[in-house]
Amino acid sequence: MSESGEMSEFGYIMELLAKGKVTIKNIERELICPACKELFTHPLILPCQHSVCHKCVKELLLSLDDSFNDVASDSSTQSSPRLRLTSPSMDKIDKINRPGWKRNSLTPRPTMFPCPGCEHDVDLGERGVSGLFRNFTLETIVERYRQAARAATAIMCDLCKPPPQESTKSCMDCSASYCNECFKIYHPWGTVKAQHEYVGPTTNFRPKILMCPEHESERINMYCELCRRPVCHLCKLGGNHSNHRVTTMSSAYKTLKEKLSKDIDFLIGKESQVKSQISELNLLMKETECNGERAKEEALAHFEKLFEILEDRKSSVLKAIDASKKLRLDKFHTQMEEYQGLLENNGLVGYAQEVLKETDQSCFVQTAKQLHLRIQKATESLKSFRPAAQASFEDYVVNISKQTEVLGELSFFSSGIDIPEINEEQSKVYNNALIDWHHPEKDKADSYVLEYRKINRDEEMISWNEIEVHGTSKVVSNLESNSPYAFRVRAYRGSICSPCSRELVLHTPPAPVFSFLFDEKCGYNTEHLLLNLKRDRVESRAGFNVLLAAERIQVGHYTSLDYIIGDVGITKGKHFWACRVEPYSYLVKVGVASSDKLQEWLRSPRDAASPRYEQDSGHDSGSEDACFDSSQLFTLVTIGMKKFFIPKSPTSSNEPENRVLPMPTSIGIFLDCDKGKVSFYDMDHMKCLYEHQVDCSHTMYPAFALMGSGGVQLEETITAKYLEYEEDV
């Protein structure tokens, strides 16, 4: 609904109030701010057409700014704050290390505001809060409600000497309330003030004419049908609405009021239908109460049954353990008695000693034969001692892993709800995690629950975090750097849910994400490189200029690389960024460049016409990527022809067997200024492919180079706005 439409609605409601068709108490819920949950105070109309108190808008923006600073301070514990600098162009190279130098103000960053009404981020534009309209109609209705609520409370005169008298009028031009005597004094007959507009006592003073927030001296007299907001003639002539379709304010007022009046009359005429539906809702609420209690009783009965099964199993398991323990103890007891008999004067030994005292040979032989066999058996048992039973109860350890997993997923019957499947190709992690999933029965699911948890390397179980989602994708923020996370999702229809999907494991970058754009000044050659308007994509076009440059081969020169760097420098800390190299690219290099090397390159280029040409360095073949040295301008790796080339280090003996790898979909660069090291990652698996020491004593810049046909796209950060756009598409 537009601002004019909203004003018309409230104007019509005021007419109904005057006619007694609607009581002021019935619209109280429409007068509550969605942020502070109190009556509106100086409400502003957001671009999404919801109204929020002016102080609430400021407080929310302030809290967002504080939270951003908190995140920055947290990241600074492991990395110092970044220094935002412009790139070292030829005429501003001395400003490289000057603090406070920021990106060109001609590319403003819009202010995003989370609307508490629709819970979507809205763009407040370049002017921010100052570009929003004040909802005077809503403010007037709130004031009428306040007066109705405090009918016994009088509004006192603003000009009386103490004690003030009760006011009888309020002047809209003076924005003050007066008693009869003060009004006569300050508005004498025959003066200009006598023509002022006055109303009954009020504390709500609104201007007679709405002024344009962008052109403060111009009054609102037109309505933009595309943006659905009032504008002035300057907005139409040369402002943001110059190419938009506009109409007169009177025409917009008439059209919107007619539509709104018909809709409101229709709703009021359906009062009996609404009452019957309210009665039906009351019955459904009572039925829900009964069914809920019944469901609880049934669930309790099911759990009691499970408890009974567990008690039976517990009893049988404990009995089995006790029986085994008794049997083993009996065997040990018997074996112990046998060994006790081997002691002198005890048992078998004592009996044998008594038999040896027999003097009659016949009687001795008759008894000693059997006794000798027993003695031999006892002697053999001493030589190879073996316990009669095992003391360990390893065979009696109850295995509950499977049952624990099943009980952990214990839920209501799925009733045919299919399991969602996480889309691994669309899901990715960068500054945040974007999880996308597919559900065959999307229309049958009311909502989804996305679960995620950090995978602890110490195998410590960490509980799942849950997020309710009304869609098939979600952005998850506040993830720790350099950590693996597991994600899974399940579908809900009412109180019924499906089993969880298969888990997807993603690894976060090793450091906070570093944001920058391509610089269109430093070393950027417009003849060979094509930079898009957003400055996040650069292409190298092989054409006639390249063919002309090829003639330099006859005089011992070769066509070299076109360089372009980022517009933001790094002085300290750990930072990570990523880019995509187009598969058709012939030769592309990515990495970092030092500011001191850039100064040398800019001040003494190889060719006065263009920094594109230099003495042959073998970059076209990639062969001299075999090693790095301190004299190089850049620390880069080579990507081309769908391959990733690992440079060869002359000081390292541990070289990878295969220095040519398939080109990753996305390449990550991790710069650790504290350790003086740059690493290159395969973003698909967050795997380090190559790392190299760099001198970070000067400001470092993201650097890129292209030759022949090729393209580089900076990885887009994952934001809620980006997600909403994907859902709309």
GUDREN-912677 format. One record per residue (C-alpha): x, y, z; residue in three letters. Coordinates in pm, whole numbers, plus 50000, padded with zeros to 5 digits. Example, Ala and Ser with C-alpha at 12.3 -4.5 7.8 and 13.67 -1.06 7.14 Angstrom:
REM residues 2
512304955050780ALA
513674989450714SER
END
This chain:
REM residues 729
500005000050000MET
501405034749910SER
501715064750139GLU
498715081649979SER
496775049349997GLY
497615045650362GLU
496585081350430MET
493305075550245SER
492635044750453GLU
493105063050779PHE
491145092550649GLY
488275069350570TYR
488535053250911ILE
488315087551067MET
485105093650872GLU
483735060951006LEU
484765071351355LEU
482885103851312ALA
479815084651200LYS
480075061151497GLY
480475029751284LYS
483835020451435VAL
484965025951793THR
488455038451859ILE
489275008252079LYS
488764984051791ASN
491724997651594ILE
494234997451879GLU
496244968951723ARG
496774990151409GLU
498305018051617LEU
501054997051778ILE
504645000151655CYS
506004965451558PRO
509384974351711ALA
508624988752056CYS
505104973752085LYS
503785007452202GLU
501655034252040LEU
503375050851743PHE
505435081951812THR
506315102251501HIS
505935071951271PRO
507975069550949LEU
506875050650636ILE
509475025250520LEU
509905015450152PRO
508014983050228CYS
505035005250333GLN
505204995350701HIS
505345022750964SER
507855024051251VAL
508495050151521CYS
511215074951435HIS
513105067051756LYS
512795029551688CYS
514335033551342VAL
517265052551490LYS
517735027451773GLU
517674997851533LEU
520205014151302LEU
522385022551602LEU
522204986651731SER
523124973551387LEU
526104996851378ASP
527174985551727ASP
526844948751634SER
528954954951324PHE
531624971551536ASN
531484942551784ASP
532064917751504VAL
534954938651379ALA
536474940651726SER
536084902951773ASP
537864896051449SER
540594920251548SER
541574897451834THR
543044874151578GLN
543714900551313SER
544204937851336SER
541684960951168PRO
542094965050796ARG
543174998150653LEU
540885008750369ARG
542965026550110LEU
542665036449750THR
545015019049514SER
548375035849451PRO
547655054249127SER
550455074248971MET
549435107849113ASP
548375095049457LYS
551065069649529ILE
552205089449833ASP
548815083450000LYS
549115045850013ILE
549795044350386ASN
547655074050484ARG
544985062550735PRO
541345070750677GLY
541555070250298TRP
538375053350181LYS
536755041649865ARG
535415067049617ASN
532285083549755SER
530715082349409LEU
529875045849477THR
527775049249797PRO
526785019249999ARG
523015018050061PRO
521695015950415THR
519904982950478MET
517254983250749PHE
515524952050892PRO
511814960250895CYS
510264946651217PRO
506874944651043GLY
507674921250753CYS
511094909450881GLU
512754917850549HIS
515734940250482ASP
514714972250301VAL
517014997050130ASP
516695031950280LEU
518735046649994GLY
521545071850008GLU
519655096250236ARG
518805069650492GLY
516285080150758VAL
516115115750624SER
514605102450300GLY
511555087050472LEU
508095102950489PHE
506465109650823ARG
503045093150849ASN
501035123050970PHE
497665105950917THR
498615076851139LEU
500025101451390GLU
496695119751398THR
494725087751460ILE
497115077951740VAL
496535111851899GLU
492755106851875ARG
493195073252044TYR
495315088652318ARG
492675115152379GLN
489935088852394ALA
492025068552638ALA
492735098452862ARG
489435116952826ALA
489655127953189ALA
493155142053144THR
493175178153029ALA
495775194552801ILE
497145225252973MET
497915259052818CYS
501515263252703ASP
501625301152755LEU
499945305953093CYS
501915316853393LYS
501995290553669PRO
499655275353749PRO
498605269253383PRO
494965268453285GLN
493265241053086GLU
493625247252714SER
490625251852487THR
492355254752148LYS
495545243651974SER
497095264351696CYS
498455242851413MET
500635271451284ASP
502185279551622CYS
502295242851734SER
501035252852080ALA
497905249752297SER
496135279852450TYR
493455288052698CYS
490845313952590ASN
492675343652743GLU
496115334552604CYS
494665327552261PHE
493205362452245LYS
496505377552359ILE
498695359252107TYR
496175359651821HIS
494725394851826PRO
492135404951572TRP
493385423251269GLY
496795406051265THR
498225377751055VAL
498085353851351LYS
494345358151365ALA
494195338251038GLN
496025308251188HIS
494315274451181GLU
493195262451521TYR
491605229951639VAL
490565214651966GLY
493205207752232PRO
495805183852098THR
499485174952132THR
499825163951770ASN
500885192251541PHE
501265183451176ARG
502305205950888PRO
499675217550645LYS
501735207350345ILE
503905176850298LEU
507405186150180MET
509715164049973CYS
512425147650191PRO
514915149249899GLU
514105185349800HIS
513145200650133GLU
511895233449986SER
509505216649742GLU
505995205049826ARG
504645170949733ILE
502335173549430ASN
502725140849234MET
502605103549294TYR
505145078549146CYS
503265047349038GLU
506455026649011LEU
507895034749354CYS
504425039549509ARG
505325071249695ARG
504605108849670PRO
507215129949487VAL
507785166149390CYS
508285180649042HIS
512085181449087LEU
512105144149153CYS
510365139448820LYS
512455164248624LEU
515945153348718GLY
515795131249024GLY
515475094149087ASN
511965093448937HIS
512755110548605SER
512005079248401ASN
509115067348617HIS
505435070648545ARG
503765096448772VAL
500255109648820THR
498745139548995THR
498205137349369MET
494485144249334SER
494115116149081SER
496045092049302ALA
494015102849604TYR
490735097649424LYS
491695063849279THR
493135049549599LEU
490335062849815LYS
487695047349592GLU
489445013649599LYS
490015015149972LEU
486475026750044SER
485004997849846LYS
487244972850024ASP
486424986650368ILE
482684987950290ASP
482894951950176PHE
484594941550501LEU
482104960650715ILE
479234945350517GLY
480584910650595LYS
480314915850970GLU
477954886251018SER
480274863850818GLN
483234875151026VAL
481324868051349LYS
480444833051231SER
484064826851141GLN
485114839451483ILE
482674814651639SER
484144787251423GLU
487624797151537LEU
486514795151900ASN
485204759951841LEU
488454750551670LEU
490414764051965MET
488394742852208LYS
488774712651981GLU
492504719251962THR
492694719752342GLU
490904686152366CYS
492884670252084ASN
496134683352229GLY
495424667852568GLU
494424635252399ARG
497634635352194ALA
499664640952511LYS
497964611452679GLU
498614589152379GLU
502264600252361ALA
502624593752733LEU
501164558952687ALA
503644551552408HIS
506544562952624PHE
505264542052914GLU
505254512252681LYS
508834519952585LEU
509724522752953PHE
508154488453015GLU
510154473252730ILE
513314489152865LEU
512564476453214GLU
512034441053082ASP
515224442452882ARG
517034457253179LYS
515824429253404SER
516784401653159SER
520214416953091VAL
520984420553461LEU
519844384553525LYS
522104371853247ALA
525044391153392ILE
524334377553743ASP
524054341653613ALA
527334344653425SER
529014359953727LYS
527784331453954LYS
528954304753709LEU
532394320153677ARG
532764324554052LEU
531844287854103ASP
534514277153857LYS
537094299554023PHE
536094285754365HIS
536514249554249THR
539884257454089GLN
541004275254403MET
540124244754618GLU
542174222854388GLU
545184245454422TYR
544684247654796GLN
545054209754805GLY
548524212454653LEU
549824230354958LEU
551824210055220GLU
549684193155487ASN
546614201755292ASN
544444181555064GLY
546164160054803LEU
549714165954927VAL
548794157055285GLY
547004125355171TYR
550034115054958ALA
552344120155253GLN
550204096855462GLU
550194070755182VAL
554004071355178LEU
553944058655538LYS
552364025755425GLU
554903996555468THR
552873968755310ASP
553923967654947GLN
550703952954812SER
548523978754987CYS
550854007154884PHE
550833997454516VAL
547083993754520GLN
546634029454654THR
549614047554502ALA
548724040354137LYS
545624062354137GLN
547264087854363LEU
550234090954126HIS
547924099153836LEU
546344126754040ARG
549754140654140ILE
550904140653775GLN
547784159353669LYS
548304185453941ALA
551974189153836THR
550984195253471GLU
548434221953578SER
551214240353760LEU
553334241153445LYS
550544256453233SER
548324277153460PHE
544954286653305ARG
542094302753497PRO
538884282953487ALA
536914313353361ALA
537344348853230GLN
537084378253463ALA
536224402453182SER
532604409653093PHE
533324424952752GLU
530764402152593ASP
528114416452822TYR
528464453452726VAL
525084465552602VAL
525324481052254ASN
522824509852241ILE
524364530751959SER
521714520851705LYS
518904524351955GLN
520254558052070THR
520234570751712GLU
516704557951657VAL
515464572951983LEU
517184605651897GLY
515074607651582GLU
511924596951763LEU
509064617851626SER
505524615651500PHE
504504594351207PHE
505774609950883SER
502434603050713SER
504104601750374GLY
506254633350405ILE
509354627850193ASP
512814635050327ILE
514284667950197PRO
517554665950005GLU
520264692350051ILE
521514705849718ASN
525294702949745GLU
525944723149428GLU
523874753149540GLN
524974751849904SER
528184769949983LYS
530054787150263VAL
531934820050243TYR
531404848550490ASN
528204830050584ASN
526754796450487ALA
524004793850224LEU
522144760750253ILE
519734751449975ASP
517594720249965TRP
515034703049744HIS
511804687549862HIS
509694666349622PRO
506544675649813GLU
507234712449873LYS
503544721649875ASP
502804695750144LYS
505344710150393ALA
504384739950610ASP
507934747250721SER
511394732650760TYR
513884730551044VAL
517534735050948LEU
519944719951200GLU
523664726851212TYR
526524721151449ARG
530274724751459LYS
532214692251419ILE
534614689951711ASN
537934673951627ARG
538114659951980ASP
535014639251896GLU
533074657652164GLU
529344657052092MET
527964692052030ILE
524234697952034SER
522434708151714TRP
521324744151658ASN
517864747151502GLU
516414773851270ILE
512814773851148GLU
512624782150776VAL
509604789950556HIS
511284782150227GLY
513894759350074THR
517064779050152SER
518584797350446LYS
521614818550528VAL
523424808250848VAL
525694834651001SER
528054838051299ASN
530054806851209LEU
533594802551341GLU
536474805451096SER
538454774950987ASN
535914750251125SER
533864721850971PRO
530084723551016TYR
527454697050957ALA
524034706850821PHE
520794687150790ARG
517144695950736VAL
513724680650803ARG
510244690050683ALA
507194697850899TYR
503504696550822ARG
501674707851131GLY
503114687451419SER
504244659551188ILE
507844659351068CYS
509924639050828SER
513214621850913PRO
516354642950881CYS
518124645850548SER
521614633050485ARG
524184655250653GLU
526234679950447LEU
529644690050584VAL
531094724150483LEU
534354739650597HIS
534464776850674THR
537344798450540PRO
540514800550751PRO
540034838050819ALA
537364865350802PRO
536254874250449VAL
537964904950300PHE
535714927350086SER
537034947949796PHE
536354957149433LEU
538574959749127PHE
540384993149100ASP
539765011148771GLU
542785034348809LYS
545955016348908CYS
547374998248603GLY
543954992748451TYR
544224992848069ASN
540875001147910THR
542104989647570GLU
542494953647677HIS
540464949147997LEU
536714952648036LEU
535424960848387LEU
531724958748470ASN
529824986648647LEU
529844968748983LYS
533634965148954ARG
533474928849067ASP
534184912948728ARG
536984918748476VAL
537454903348131GLU
540334902647887SER
539324903547522ARG
541684888947258ALA
541274910846949GLY
542934934146701PHE
545094951146968ASN
546604917747064VAL
547404910046699LEU
549184943546660LEU
551144937646979ALA
552254903746843ALA
554534921946596GLU
556834929746890ARG
558014893546873ILE
560224904046577GLN
562264927146797VAL
562654903847094GLY
559604914147297HIS
556584893747388TYR
553014903247468THR
552744901247846SER
550024903748108LEU
547414930148189ASP
547404936748564TYR
544584948948785ILE
544494950949165ILE
541924955449441GLY
540864989649567ASP
541444981149935VAL
544794975050104GLY
545774952350393ILE
548334961450658THR
547844935950937LYS
545934905051038GLY
544474874850857LYS
542154878850559HIS
540514856350304PHE
538874862749966TRP
537814841549671ALA
537244844749298CYS
536054824049003ARG
538144820648689VAL
536064814648375GLU
536684780148220PRO
537434795347877TYR
540304816248020SER
543654811947841TYR
545914824848121LEU
544964841248450VAL
547054848248759LYS
545744855449108VAL
547554864749427GLY
548874895349612VAL
551044925749537ALA
553124947649769SER
552734985549762SER
556484991949730ASP
556674969449423LYS
553644987149279LEU
555395020549321GLN
558395007949124GLU
556124993948854TRP
554055025748821LEU
556995050048822ARG
559265030948584SER
557115009848350PRO
558714987948086ARG
556875005947810ASP
555845042447820ALA
552705035447622ALA
551305008347844SER
552334986548137PRO
551034957347937ARG
554384951947763TYR
557604941247930GLU
560644920547849GLN
559914883747806ASP
559364867248139SER
557864835148014GLY
554424841848164HIS
552784830747844ASP
554134795647885SER
553954794548259GLY
557434779448265SER
559114805248484GLU
556414800648741ASP
558824773648844ALA
560144796749110CYS
559494829149295PHE
562094854949389ASP
562034886549593SER
562374908549284SER
558994898049146GLN
556274924649147LEU
553544900249242PHE
553114867349425THR
550744848449196LEU
549674813949088VAL
548734805448731THR
545344792548614ILE
544524785948253GLY
543024761548007MET
541024745648293LYS
544244738048486LYS
545804750048811PHE
549614751948804PHE
551504747949132ILE
554694769049125PRO
558034752149184LYS
560114765349470SER
563924764149428PRO
564494761749804THR
562074733349873SER
562894696849817SER
559384684749896ASN
557714691349563GLU
554284676549484PRO
554344648149237GLU
551714664249016ASN
552164701948973ARG
549244704948729VAL
545794700848887LEU
542244704848754PRO
541054740648789MET
538814744949097PRO
535394760549054THR
536394788249294SER
539854797749420ILE
540424811749769GLY
543374833449876ILE
544404834650243PHE
546824862350344LEU
548374859950690ASP
550304892350742CYS
551374881951093ASP
553234851250962LYS
554074866150621GLY
552414838650423LYS
549894836250137VAL
547964804050069SER
545764793249779PHE
542684771549842TYR
540274749749650ASP
537004764949773MET
534974734049687ASP
536774713649953HIS
538504742150145MET
541804724650075LYS
545124743150063CYS
546774737549725LEU
549854759349766TYR
551404784050010GLU
554354807949987HIS
556194832550213GLN
555684869550133VAL
557064902050271ASP
554134919650440CYS
556104949450572SER
554224971550324HIS
550534974150238THR
549364943550045MET
546714943749769TYR
544764915849598PRO
546304912749251ALA
545174897248923PHE
546654893848575ALA
545114882448246LEU
546394874347899MET
544334864247599GLY
540644856747644SER
539724852948008GLY
537554864848293GLY
537704868048673VAL
534604871648894GLN
534984881049261LEU
533074857649488GLU
529834873849602GLU
529304875449974THR
526314856450107ILE
523664880050246THR
520004878150341ALA
519184902050056LYS
520874878649808TYR
518874849549951LEU
515554867649914GLU
516394875349554TYR
517104838649490GLU
513774828749647GLU
511904854049432ASP
513554840449117VAL
END
